[in-house]
């Protein structure tokens, strides 16, 4: 194979290089990562109110831009619609801690 002759490293050398660069030295064992529960991910009432206000303002501007359709209206509609959509998703899927 021409590709095998032109490539300067063997697979074992690449594996050792990967282990040293990303995982530490070859002597240190690789630690298993554990996932943290998402119990600390929630909204407080002031933050939720602020997100709601931003969603209302962006949604209103999106609708106004869409109805009037001035020059460059599509770019402005995206600029108002994306934050409104993300804010609605955050409000819909993150729990509120009272």
C-alpha positions in Angstrom: 0.0 0.0 0.0 1.3 3.4 -0.9 -0.6 5.1 2.0 1.0 2.9 4.6 4.5 3.6 3.3 4.0 7.4 3.2 2.5 7.7 6.7 5.4 8.2 9.2 3.7 6.6 12.3 2.5 3.2 13.2 -0.8 2.6 14.8 0.9 1.7 18.1 2.9 4.9 18.1 -0.2 7.0 17.4 -2.0 5.2 20.3 0.8 6.0 22.7 0.9 9.6 21.5 -2.8 10.0 22.0 -2.6 8.5 25.5 0.3 10.9 26.5 -1.3 14.0 25.1 -4.9 13.6 26.1 -4.9 11.2 29.0 -1.6 11.8 30.8 1.5 9.8 30.7 1.6 6.1 29.7 2.3 5.1 33.3 -0.8 6.7 34.8 -4.0 4.8 34.6 -6.9 6.2 32.8 -9.6 7.3 35.2 -13.3 6.6 34.4 -15.4 9.7 34.3 -18.7 9.7 36.1 -21.6 11.9 35.0 -23.0 14.4 37.5 -26.7 14.5 37.9 -28.4 17.6 36.6 -30.1 18.4 40.0 -28.2 21.7 40.1 -29.6 23.0 36.8 -32.7 25.1 37.5 -34.1 28.5 37.1 -34.7 31.0 40.0 -37.8 33.2 39.7 -35.9 36.4 38.9 -34.0 34.7 36.2 -37.1 33.1 34.8 -38.9 36.5 34.8 -36.0 38.1 33.0 -36.0 35.4 30.3 -39.7 35.7 30.0 -39.4 39.5 29.4 -36.7 38.9 26.8 -38.9 36.3 25.0 -41.9 38.7 25.0 -39.8 41.6 23.6 -38.0 39.5 21.0 -41.3 37.8 20.0 -43.1 41.1 19.6 -40.2 42.5 17.4 -40.2 39.3 15.4 -43.9 39.6 14.7 -43.7 43.3 13.9 -40.7 42.8 11.5 -42.5 39.9 9.8 -45.7 41.9 9.2 -44.0 45.0 7.9 -41.3 43.3 5.9 -38.9 46.3 5.5 -35.6 45.9 3.6 -33.5 43.3 5.3 -36.4 42.0 7.3 -35.4 38.3 7.1 -32.1 38.9 8.9 -33.8 40.9 11.6 -36.5 38.2 11.9 -33.8 35.7 12.6 -32.1 38.0 15.1 -35.3 38.3 17.0 -36.7 34.8 16.5 -33.7 32.8 17.6 -33.4 34.3 21.1 -37.2 34.1 21.5 -37.2 30.4 20.6 -34.2 29.6 22.8 -35.8 31.4 25.7 -39.1 29.5 25.3 -37.2 26.2 25.2 -35.3 27.2 28.4 -38.5 28.2 30.1 -40.2 25.1 29.0 -37.6 22.5 29.9 -35.7 23.8 32.9 -37.4 23.5 36.3 -38.2 26.5 38.4 -36.9 26.4 42.0 -39.1 28.2 44.4 
